[in-house]
């Protein structure tokens, strides 16, 4: 099941906290709602706001996947060169070349992850200036049946402005976050 992410911008954490509470009362799970802000202390003073985890603020997953794609190309290239240049007939066979290809594949993933640690999440780059200006980004991942709920609750918050829509987390990840949240609250 596909979810759609709705981004909002506001300068009022009190209003965003109320917005989140109202969405949750309408059966939108906390795992579907997040706030991204440079005012970490301000967000912490609003205990009901679900802050974006620091791991999700960096681009480690996305960059690691790019590294995996590069690594797959390197892996394939080494094995193709070994085959077409007959390196495997030099006495050692295929095994050293397979190991080399695997090592370089994992190195590319590792390097991609290291690059991602130093970059903001690619999904949040568009809000860099708004965050720098002291605004807060609030986003909700919604199932199609929940769109009407968002429209109804949003009308109660004129200070919250729509900043766009985008790709959401996979459905299974949201369910996993909900399960983890239930375990923590028990």
C-alpha positions in Angstrom: 0.0 0.0 0.0 1.5 3.4 -1.0 1.7 6.3 1.3 2.1 9.9 0.3 4.1 12.4 2.3 2.7 15.9 2.9 5.2 18.6 4.0 4.2 21.6 6.0 6.1 24.6 7.3 5.3 26.6 10.4 7.1 28.9 12.9 4.9 27.8 15.8 5.8 24.6 17.7 2.7 25.0 20.0 0.5 24.9 16.9 2.4 22.0 15.4 2.0 20.0 18.7 -1.8 20.7 18.6 -1.9 19.7 14.9 -0.1 16.4 15.8 -2.4 15.7 18.7 -5.5 16.3 16.5 -4.2 14.0 13.8 -3.5 11.3 16.3 -7.0 11.6 17.7 -8.2 10.9 14.1 -6.3 7.6 14.2 -3.2 8.7 12.3 -0.4 6.9 14.0 2.5 8.8 15.6 4.9 6.8 13.4 3.4 8.6 10.4 4.0 12.1 11.8 7.4 13.9 12.2 8.8 17.3 12.9 12.1 18.5 11.6 13.7 21.6 13.2 17.0 23.1 14.0 15.5 24.2 17.3 16.1 20.8 19.0 15.6 22.2 22.5 12.3 23.8 21.5 11.0 20.5 20.1 12.0 18.7 23.3 10.0 21.2 25.3 6.9 20.0 23.3 6.8 16.3 24.4 4.0 15.4 22.1 6.0 16.3 19.0 7.5 13.3 17.2 11.0 14.5 16.2 12.8 13.2 13.2 15.5 10.8 14.6 19.1 12.0 14.1 19.8 8.9 11.9 17.1 10.0 9.5 18.5 13.5 9.3 21.6 12.2 7.5 21.7 10.6 4.1 23.5 7.3 5.1 20.9 5.0 3.7 20.4 6.7 0.3 24.1 7.2 -0.2 24.8 3.6 0.9 22.3 2.4 -1.8 24.1 4.6 -4.4 27.4 3.0 -3.2 25.8 -0.5 -3.6 24.9 0.4 -7.2 28.4 1.6 -8.0 29.7 -1.5 -6.2 27.5 -3.8 -8.3 29.0 -2.2 -11.5 32.5 -2.6 -10.2 31.8 -6.2 -9.2 30.4 -7.0 -12.7 33.2 -5.2 -14.4 35.9 -7.2 -12.6 34.2 -10.5 -13.4 33.7 -9.6 -17.0 37.3 -8.5 -17.4 38.5 -11.7 -15.7 36.4 -13.7 -18.2 37.2 -11.8 -21.4 40.9 -11.3 -20.6 41.3 -15.0 -19.5 42.8 -14.0 -16.1 41.0 -17.0 -14.6 43.3 -19.2 -16.7 46.5 -17.9 -15.1 46.6 -20.6 -12.5 44.8 -19.1 -9.5 41.3 -19.6 -11.1 38.3 -17.5 -10.4 38.5 -17.3 -6.6 40.9 -14.3 -6.2 38.9 -12.3 -8.7 35.6 -13.1 -7.0 37.1 -12.1 -3.6 38.5 -8.9 -5.1 35.1 -8.1 -6.7 33.3 -8.8 -3.3 35.8 -6.7 -1.4 35.4 -3.7 -3.8 31.6 -4.1 -3.7 31.5 -3.9 0.1 34.0 -1.0 0.0 31.7 1.0 -2.3 28.8 0.5 0.1 30.9 1.5 3.0 32.2 4.5 1.3 28.7 5.5 0.2 27.6 5.3 3.8 30.5 7.5 4.9 29.7 10.1 2.4 26.1 10.0 3.5 27.0 10.6 7.1 28.3 14.1 6.1 25.2 15.0 4.0 21.7 16.0 5.0 19.0 13.6 4.0 18.2 14.1 0.3 14.5 14.4 1.2 15.1 17.4 3.4 17.5 19.4 1.3 14.7 21.4 -0.2 13.9 22.8 3.3 17.5 23.8 4.1 16.8 27.6 3.9 13.5 27.3 5.8 15.2 25.5 8.6 18.0 28.0 8.6 15.4 30.8 8.9 14.1 29.2 12.1 11.0 27.6 10.6 9.9 24.0 11.4 9.1 21.3 8.9 6.2 19.0 9.8 5.4 16.0 7.6 2.8 13.3 7.6 2.9 10.0 5.7 -0.7 9.2 4.8 -2.6 6.3 3.3 -5.1 7.4 0.6 -8.1 6.8 3.0 -6.5 9.3 5.4 -6.3 12.3 3.1 -9.7 13.6 4.1 -8.7 13.6 7.8 -5.7 15.8 7.0 -7.8 18.2 5.0 -10.3 18.5 7.8 -7.6 19.0 10.6 -5.5 21.4 8.4 -8.4 23.9 8.2 -8.0 24.4 12.0 -4.4 25.6 11.6 -4.1 28.6 9.4 -0.4 29.2 10.5 0.6 25.9 8.9 1.3 26.1 5.2 1.6 23.3 2.8 5.2 23.0 1.4 4.6 20.1 -1.0 4.2 16.4 -1.2 6.7 13.7 -1.9 7.7 10.0 -1.6 7.0 8.4 1.7 8.6 5.7 3.7 7.6 2.2 2.6 4.4 0.9 4.2 6.2 -1.9 6.0 8.6 0.5 7.6 5.8 2.6 9.0 4.2 -0.5 10.4 7.5 -1.5 12.0 7.8 1.9 13.6 4.3 1.6 14.9 5.1 -1.8 16.5 8.3 -0.5 18.1 6.3 2.5 19.4 3.8 0.2 21.0 6.6 -1.8 22.6 8.1 1.4 24.1 4.8 2.6 25.5 4.0 -0.7 27.3 
